[in-house]
């Protein structure tokens, strides 16, 4: 992660918690950048996909496991890291969901969306942590969270 996180959340491995967590992160990031549409769509969808993948595939829907979310805000750059307790995977061997033979397969769509919507997406070596980076046009002072207050 580029910066020390402003937010650190440890959430249960429960799909029902995704919407609440994403909404909370969105509220904390609402004062940064001058492109609220990009923040509301790109970060919201990317983070939702990362959380769903962590819970469904990384933690194999195991309710005894949790997912860690770390969000750092440096000026207009928002970095979100999602880590599950799973064994990990190789993100570079996921089928391209836009390829002719994969159009009807569900596999790989979440990662595809993350890569299309965020400025950077990268995984740790183990493959159990994804980092999403979104850069917004300037609108606030460095380190603003929720309208300018430092978390």
C-alpha positions as CSV (number, residue, x, y, z in Angstrom):
1,X,0.0,0.0,0.0
2,X,1.4,3.5,-0.8
3,X,0.4,5.1,2.4
4,X,-0.5,4.2,6.0
5,X,-4.2,3.3,5.9
6,X,-6.7,5.9,7.0
7,X,-9.4,3.2,7.5
8,X,-8.9,-0.4,8.6
9,X,-11.9,-2.6,8.7
10,X,-12.1,-6.3,9.7
11,X,-15.4,-7.6,8.4
12,X,-17.1,-11.0,8.7
13,X,-17.2,-13.2,5.7
14,X,-20.8,-12.4,4.9
15,X,-22.0,-11.1,1.6
16,X,-24.7,-9.1,3.3
17,X,-22.0,-6.9,4.8
18,X,-20.6,-5.8,1.5
19,X,-23.1,-3.0,0.8
20,X,-22.7,-1.5,4.3
21,X,-18.9,-1.6,4.1
22,X,-18.7,-0.1,0.6
23,X,-21.2,2.7,1.7
24,X,-19.0,3.5,4.7
25,X,-15.9,3.7,2.6
26,X,-17.7,5.9,0.0
27,X,-18.8,8.3,2.8
28,X,-15.2,8.6,4.0
29,X,-14.0,9.3,0.5
30,X,-16.8,11.7,-0.5
31,X,-14.7,14.9,0.0
32,X,-11.8,13.9,-2.3
33,X,-11.5,14.6,-5.9
34,X,-13.6,16.5,-8.3
35,X,-15.3,13.6,-10.1
36,X,-18.0,12.2,-7.8
37,X,-19.5,10.1,-10.6
38,X,-16.1,8.3,-11.1
39,X,-15.9,7.8,-7.3
40,X,-19.4,6.6,-7.0
41,X,-19.2,4.2,-9.9
42,X,-15.6,3.1,-10.3
43,X,-14.6,2.7,-6.6
44,X,-18.0,1.4,-5.5
45,X,-18.1,-1.3,-8.2
46,X,-14.4,-2.2,-7.9
47,X,-14.5,-2.5,-4.1
48,X,-17.7,-4.5,-4.2
49,X,-16.2,-6.9,-6.7
50,X,-13.0,-7.3,-4.6
51,X,-15.0,-8.0,-1.4
52,X,-17.3,-10.5,-3.2
53,X,-14.3,-12.3,-4.7
54,X,-12.6,-12.4,-1.3
55,X,-15.6,-13.8,0.4
56,X,-16.8,-16.2,-2.2
57,X,-13.6,-17.5,-3.6
58,X,-10.8,-16.5,-1.3
59,X,-12.5,-17.5,1.9
60,X,-14.6,-20.1,0.2
61,X,-17.8,-18.7,1.8
62,X,-16.5,-19.9,5.2
63,X,-18.3,-17.8,7.9
64,X,-15.5,-18.4,10.4
65,X,-13.1,-16.3,8.3
66,X,-13.0,-12.5,7.8
67,X,-11.8,-10.0,5.2
68,X,-9.6,-7.0,5.9
69,X,-10.1,-3.7,4.1
70,X,-7.5,-1.0,4.3
71,X,-8.1,2.4,2.7
72,X,-5.5,5.1,2.3
73,X,-6.3,8.5,1.0
74,X,-3.5,10.7,-0.2
75,X,-4.8,13.9,-1.8
76,X,-7.0,12.7,-4.7
77,X,-5.6,9.1,-4.8
78,X,-7.6,6.5,-3.0
79,X,-6.0,3.1,-2.4
80,X,-8.1,0.2,-1.1
81,X,-6.5,-3.1,-0.2
82,X,-8.8,-6.2,0.3
83,X,-7.2,-9.3,1.9
84,X,-8.9,-12.6,2.6
85,X,-7.7,-15.6,4.6
86,X,-7.6,-18.0,1.7
87,X,-4.8,-19.8,0.0
88,X,-4.7,-17.3,-2.8
89,X,-4.7,-17.8,-6.6
90,X,-2.8,-16.7,-9.7
91,X,-4.7,-13.7,-11.1
92,X,-2.7,-13.9,-14.3
93,X,-4.3,-17.2,-15.3
94,X,-7.9,-16.1,-15.1
95,X,-9.7,-16.6,-18.5
96,X,-10.5,-13.4,-20.4
97,X,-14.3,-13.0,-20.0
98,X,-14.5,-11.1,-23.3
99,X,-12.9,-14.0,-25.3
100,X,-15.3,-15.8,-27.6
101,X,-15.2,-19.1,-25.7
102,X,-15.7,-17.4,-22.3
103,X,-18.6,-15.0,-23.0
104,X,-21.1,-17.2,-21.2
105,X,-18.8,-18.1,-18.3
106,X,-19.0,-16.1,-15.1
107,X,-15.3,-16.7,-14.3
108,X,-13.0,-13.6,-14.4
109,X,-15.7,-10.9,-14.7
110,X,-15.0,-9.3,-11.3
111,X,-11.2,-9.0,-12.0
112,X,-12.0,-7.7,-15.5
113,X,-14.3,-5.0,-14.1
114,X,-11.7,-4.0,-11.5
115,X,-9.0,-3.6,-14.1
116,X,-11.3,-1.6,-16.4
117,X,-12.7,0.8,-13.7
118,X,-9.6,1.5,-11.5
119,X,-6.3,3.2,-12.5
120,X,-4.2,0.3,-11.0
121,X,-5.1,-3.2,-9.8
122,X,-2.5,-5.5,-8.4
123,X,-2.3,-8.6,-6.3
124,X,0.2,-9.8,-3.7
125,X,2.4,-12.8,-4.5
126,X,0.2,-15.2,-2.7
127,X,-2.9,-14.0,-4.5
128,X,-5.0,-13.4,-1.4
129,X,-4.9,-9.6,-1.5
130,X,-5.8,-7.1,-4.1
131,X,-5.0,-3.4,-4.1
132,X,-7.2,-1.0,-6.0
133,X,-6.0,2.5,-6.9
134,X,-8.3,5.3,-8.1
135,X,-7.0,8.7,-9.0
136,X,-9.5,11.6,-9.1
137,X,-9.1,15.2,-10.4
138,X,-7.9,17.5,-7.6
139,X,-10.5,19.1,-5.4
140,X,-9.2,19.0,-1.8
141,X,-6.1,19.3,0.3
142,X,-3.8,16.4,0.8
143,X,-5.1,13.7,3.1
144,X,-8.7,14.8,3.1
145,X,-11.2,12.3,4.4
146,X,-15.0,13.0,4.6
147,X,-14.8,16.6,3.6
148,X,-11.4,17.5,4.9
149,X,-11.2,15.8,8.3
150,X,-8.2,13.5,8.8
151,X,-9.2,10.0,9.9
